[in-house]
Amino acid sequence: MNTKDVKTMDAKAMGKVAVLMGGRSAEREVSMMSGTGVLAALKSRGVDAHAFDPAERDLGELKREGFQRCFIALHGRFGEDGTVQGALELLGIPYTGPGVMASAVAMDKLMTKRIWIAEGLSTPAWRQVHSADETRAAFKALGSPMIVKPVREGSTIGLSKVVNEAQCAAAYELAAKLDPLVMCEQFIAGDEVTCPVLGTGAAARAMPVIRIVAPDGNYDYQNKYFTDDTKYLVPCGLPEGEEVAIQALVLKAYLTLDCRGWSRADVMIDAKTRKPYLLEINTSPGMTGHSLVPMSARAAGLSYEDLCLALLASASLDHAA
């Protein structure tokens, strides 16, 4: 994304803008933080932007009140899973981020993995499970440690790292409380990195890779959003050639799911083989003070405010009227 292009964007041409924040998912608190930051950034650039919480207001009000674009700062279900995107398609209001199908598929970690595997992209081995017994069987197959998580949640909510068979039942129950679809995943020991992608189609570009160093290797909900103990390294300091390889892998993963506008993919690098494995892709990434897309954008010369404006300018529909 060209910084010069952002500087010349006409904020007034964006029209009346709704920043969708809050919502009904388990990530509501983080969404409010993201949306508040985005709203302030857009207003600072002269955009006629307004907060809009779908948990408190009917989406039909967007049309009735003359909103012309939506910046989606919702996270998780009912915001990142294709549902809001579908409603906005029906209302004919362009929105930021991937469209209906890409959003729905990316929210479903099992479906995402199936597509990536079909396309020859590397991702950790997994099992879908329906009970504590099946979770124990998966542990025997995948080995220790093993990750247990709900299929359609984000921000590591409901995720457990299992190191012995006795922990399997509790890990399954925790994940199943949040989603009837539960998966077990092979744990990849090594460097944890993330890489945003901005743009659409042939114009899509992978941004600088960020290496994440969390306390005791535990990059959980608390360490993501509410502490300053996690270190984010950008430049990432990876061996020569690895960052380029990861950017290429992430860009292919993004295009394979037909993402547009922006997304961010999380990757683990095996410490022994240095092979990167795709974990998941986030189609409405966080925009808080601890968030990673703004951090990567800054390393590429794009301020938080300019990033928000550029993303808003990319708002579109799957099916334009």
N, C-alpha and C positions, 0 to 999 in steps of 0.2 A: 504494500500500500504506500503510495507516494505521499510524503509529508507535505510537499508543495501543493498537491491537489486538495488536501484537507484545508489548508490555509485559505484557499480561494472559494470554498464552499459557501453558498448563500444560505444562512440559517433561516431566513424568513421564508425561503422557498420550501422548507420542510413542512410548512403549515402548522396546524394545531396538532400537538403530539401528546400521546398518552404513554407514560412510563408505567407498564404493568408490573406491580410488585406486591409482595405478600402472598396472596393465594392460600390454598388449603392443604398444601403438602407438608411433610415433616420438616421441610427446609424453609418454612415461612420466615423464621427469624433472620436467616441469612439473606433471603430474598429482600426483606425490608432494608437491610444494610446495603445490598447491591443497588436497589432502586433509588434509595436516598442519595447515594453517590452519583449515579447516572443523572438523576433529576437536576442536582446542583451543577453538574458539569455542562449539561445541555443549556440550562438557563444562563450560565456564565458565557456561553457562546451566542446568546441572543435568540435561542430557540423558544418558541411559545409552548413550553412543556408543562405537563400537569401529572401529578400522581394519580394512579387508578388501581385500586385493590379489588380484584375479581371476587374475593371472598366477601366483600361488603357491598358490591355494586353489580348490577346486571350488565353483562357485556353489551347488550343492546343499546345501552346508554352511550356507548362509543359512537354509534351511528347517529343517534338522535342529537348528540351534543356537537357533532361536526368534527370529530377527530379524523385527521387525514393520514396519520402514521402511528404505529405502535412500536415502542422499544420494549421488548420482552426481557424483563429482569426477574422473571419467575424461575424458580428452580424445582426440579422434581416433578411429581405427578400433578396433573391439572395445569401444567405450565410449560413443561419441557417434553411432553410425551405425545404431542400432536393434537391434543384436545383443543387447546386455545388456538393453535394454528388453524385448525379446521373451522372454528367459529369465526375467526378473522377472515378466512377465505370466503365464507358465506356472507359476511358483512361487506366484503370488498375493500378492506382496510389493509394496506401493505404493512408488513411486520419484519422485525429483524430476525436473523438466524435462519436455520434450515426449515424446509416446508413440512407438510403434514407427515408424509411417509418417512422421510429421513429422521424426523424427530421421534416418531413412534418406534421405529426400528432401533435407533440409538439408545432409547430409554430401556429397551429390553436387552439385557446383557447376553442372554442366550441367543437371541436372534442375530445380534451383532456378531457374536463369535461364529455362528454358522455361516454367515456371509463372508466374513474374513477368511475362514478356513477354505471355503469354496474358491476364494480368489487367491489362495496361496499365501496369505499373510499370517505371520506367527502370532499366536496367542496361547496362554497357558492351558494345559489340559484341564478338563472340567467334567462334572457329572451333575445332572439335575436330580434332586432328591425330593421325596414326598413324606419322609418320616425320619425319626431318630435312627431307626435300624438302617435305613438306606444311607444315612449320613455316616454311620460307622463303617458300612461297606465301602463307601467312597474314600474314607480315610485309609482303609487298607489298600485301596487301589492307587490313590494319589500320593500317599506318603505324608510324613510329618516334616515341617508344619503344613497345615492346610487352611485355606480361607473358606469360611461359610458366610454367605451373604444373600439378602433378598435380591431378586432379579431386577426389580424395577424401583430401586431407591438410589439415592446419590449421597455424596458427602460422607461416605463410609458409615452411614446410619444403619444399624442392625448388623454390622460386620463383626465377625469373630475370627481370631487366629487360633486354631486348634493345634495343640502339640501332643495330645494323647487321646486315646479312644474315649476316656471317661468324660471328656469335655464336649463330645459330639452332640449329645441330647440337648444340653442347654444352648449350644450354638444354633442348633436347628430351631428350637422353640423361639429364640430371640428373633431370628430372621423371619420365621413364619408368622409372627405377630404383625409384621409390616407388609408382608406379601405372601400369598399362597404359593407363588413360584419361588423356590429356594435353590441355590446352586452351591456346589463345592468346587473349589478351584485350586489347582497346584500352586504352591507358594514358590515364587522365584526369588532367591536370595541374591541381592546385588544392589546396584544403583537405581534409585527411583527418580524418574525424570518426567517432565510434562512438556508438551509443545503445542502452542496454538496455531491455527490456520486462519487466515483472513482472505476473503475473496470468493469468487464463484467461477467454476469451470476452469478454463485455461488461464484465467487471471488469478486463481487461488495460489497463495504462497504460504509456506511454513515459516513461522517466526523463530526467533532464537530459543533454543532449548534451555529449560531451567532444571537444575539438579536440586532435589529436595533432600535435606538432611534433617530428619526429625529426631527428637529425643528418644533414645533406645530404639530407633527405627520404627517408631509408632506414630504414623501420620494419620491420627484419628480426628474426629470432629472437633475436639477441644484444641488440638495442636494445629488444626487447619485455620481456625477462625478466632480463637480467643486467647492465644498466648503468643509471646514473642520469642519462644525458645527454639522454634523451627528455623533452620537456615535455608535460604534460597540462593543458589549460586548461579548467576548469569553475568558474564560468560560461565558456562557450565563446567569448564575445566576437564571435560572428557578427553580421552586419547584422540589424537589426530584422526580425522575421518569419521569418527563415531557420530558426531553431531549431524553431519551431512547425511549419513545413513539413516539416522532416526528421523530427520526432517523428511526424507524421501518416503520412509515407511508411513509416517503419520499423514503425509499429503495423499498417499495412495489410499489409506484407510478412510480418509475424509471423502475423497472423490468416489470411492466404491459405494459408500452409503448415500451418495448424491446430496451431500451437505452443501450448503451455500451460506454466504455472509460471514459466518465465523463458527468456530468450535474449538475444543481443546482436547487433545488425546493424552492419556496417561500410559506410561511405558515403564516396564522393568527391564533392566539389563542384567543378565545372568553373570555373576561375578567370575565364574570359571571360564565360560565359553565366550563371554562378551556379546552374546546374541540378544537382541532386543525383542521383547514380547509385548504386544498390545494388550492393555487391560480393558479399557473402555474409552468412549468418546463422549464428551459433554457438549451438548448443542446449545445450552444457555449457561455459559460459564459464569462463575462468580465475578462480581465487580466491586468487592469490598476493599478495605485497606490492606487486607492480607492476600488478595486474589492474585492469580498468576498471569492471566492474560495482560492486564495493565503493566505488570512487571516486565514481561517479555516485550511488550510494545515499547516501553521506555527504552529498553536496550536497543531497539531498532530506530529510536529517534522520534517516537510518537507519544505525545503526552496523553494523560488520562482524558482530558477534555477533548483533544483532537480524535482520540480513539472512539469516544462516544459519538462524536459528530459523524465520523466516517461510517460507523456501524449503522447509525440512523439513516444516513444517505443510501445505504445498501438495502434498505427495507423493500420488500417485494412480495409478490403473490405467486403461488404455483400456477394459478389460472387467472391471468389479468383479464378484466372485463373488456 
